Amino acid sequence: MTPIHPEDDAHEDFLWNHRGPVDEDIARLERLLAPQAWRERPWTPRKVVPMARPPRRWRTLAAIAATLALIAFGLHAGFRYRLQWPDAQPWQITAIEGGVRIDGRAVDANAQLAQDAVLETGPDGTARLRVARIGDIVIGEDSRFSLRQTGGGKHRTVLEHGRLWAKLWAPPGAFGVATPAGDVFDLGCEFVLDARQDGSGALTVRSGWVQIDSAFREVLVPQGARVEFGRGGRPGTPYDLGADAAFLAALRMIDTQGADDNEEAIRTLVTTARPQDAISLLLLLQARPQLTDGPLFDRLNELMPATAHVTRAAWRERGVVALSPWWDALPYPRVKRWWLHWPDAFGAREDAATLLREETH
């Protein structure tokens, strides 16, 4: 028996090196497995794909949102600073003309008006003051004015007699003036107030609204309108500054004598009323419901837009609420939107003292 030498066989074995006789079984198996054979491939570094950036439109929107947020924060902080005021901190006097005294002592433009102090002006005197941080006032000639309360968002003053111009930018009710005719509350506006010791006087609103609380009734006066007070402080009916002289005469007659047996005055109101005079007719109707059955009610419906029609039946059944369409149709800004009157945030007008002297009753 011939011995087996593996090393010799390895050189001739078809399974290992394809030498020697071909083994058909092994060859067939190799052909079947050939597709799965390992093949060396050259190594290449992986390409790094950068992270996709957000579209430019979204970056723009994000920048706008951040800017708006910053503006909102700034406005909020500015509002807070403007409305906050230390309790009892004096008001600064910014200008003086003629003779001006505080508690009987003459003062100059660097003085301050302390809480409970009394400021008086002579026949040729005027004083301009900064109302905390919310606006300015000018005290006219022959006036007696005092600061009763100041702090936070509430400032209360007294005008015993004389004239006052005010321009303020603050929430409704932040500033108030007590007069012999009643309490006057600023609703974010500019106005001129005339007060006399017997209760008579007048109020002219140049921007926004003013509310008057008297012993007789509450009156709201819009911009471009005026209300007069009789002796004892009884308020008349507010009227537009451009009202016809005949309209004003008839309105004053009804205010002083009443509507009963005053048919001629009512006819004058109806025939001379313009769309701007609707505020007077509306307030007159609320104060004197007996006018509902007359021509004044019909004239109001004529002056108002067709979409603001009010019926007598609704007025009798629902009262003041039924008049809401008329109120909403009036050409005045809404009372509570004080922030829309942003020009009032600026300082006092240079002609404020002149305005106090020239405006007639």
Secondary structure as GFF3:
##gff-version 3
##sequence-region A 1 361
A	DSSP	alpha_helix	6	12	.	.	.	ID=ss1
A	DSSP	alpha_helix	14	17	.	.	.	ID=ss2
A	DSSP	alpha_helix	24	33	.	.	.	ID=ss3
A	DSSP	three_ten_helix	34	36	.	.	.	ID=ss4
A	DSSP	alpha_helix	56	83	.	.	.	ID=ss5
A	DSSP	beta_strand	91	97	.	.	.	ID=ss6
A	DSSP	beta_strand	100	102	.	.	.	ID=ss7
A	DSSP	beta_strand	105	106	.	.	.	ID=ss8
A	DSSP	beta_strand	112	113	.	.	.	ID=ss9
A	DSSP	beta_strand	118	121	.	.	.	ID=ss10
A	DSSP	beta_strand	126	131	.	.	.	ID=ss11
A	DSSP	beta_strand	135	139	.	.	.	ID=ss12
A	DSSP	beta_strand	144	151	.	.	.	ID=ss13
A	DSSP	beta_strand	154	168	.	.	.	ID=ss14
A	DSSP	beta_strand	175	179	.	.	.	ID=ss15
A	DSSP	beta_strand	182	186	.	.	.	ID=ss16
A	DSSP	beta_strand	190	195	.	.	.	ID=ss17
A	DSSP	beta_strand	201	207	.	.	.	ID=ss18
A	DSSP	beta_strand	209	213	.	.	.	ID=ss19
A	DSSP	beta_strand	218	222	.	.	.	ID=ss20
A	DSSP	beta_strand	225	229	.	.	.	ID=ss21
A	DSSP	three_ten_helix	231	233	.	.	.	ID=ss22
A	DSSP	beta_strand	239	240	.	.	.	ID=ss23
A	DSSP	alpha_helix	245	257	.	.	.	ID=ss24
A	DSSP	alpha_helix	263	272	.	.	.	ID=ss25
A	DSSP	three_ten_helix	275	277	.	.	.	ID=ss26
A	DSSP	alpha_helix	278	287	.	.	.	ID=ss27
A	DSSP	three_ten_helix	289	293	.	.	.	ID=ss28
A	DSSP	alpha_helix	295	303	.	.	.	ID=ss29
A	DSSP	three_ten_helix	306	308	.	.	.	ID=ss30
A	DSSP	alpha_helix	312	318	.	.	.	ID=ss31
A	DSSP	three_ten_helix	319	323	.	.	.	ID=ss32
A	DSSP	alpha_helix	324	329	.	.	.	ID=ss33
A	DSSP	three_ten_helix	338	340	.	.	.	ID=ss34
A	DSSP	three_ten_helix	342	345	.	.	.	ID=ss35
A	DSSP	alpha_helix	352	358	.	.	.	ID=ss36
###
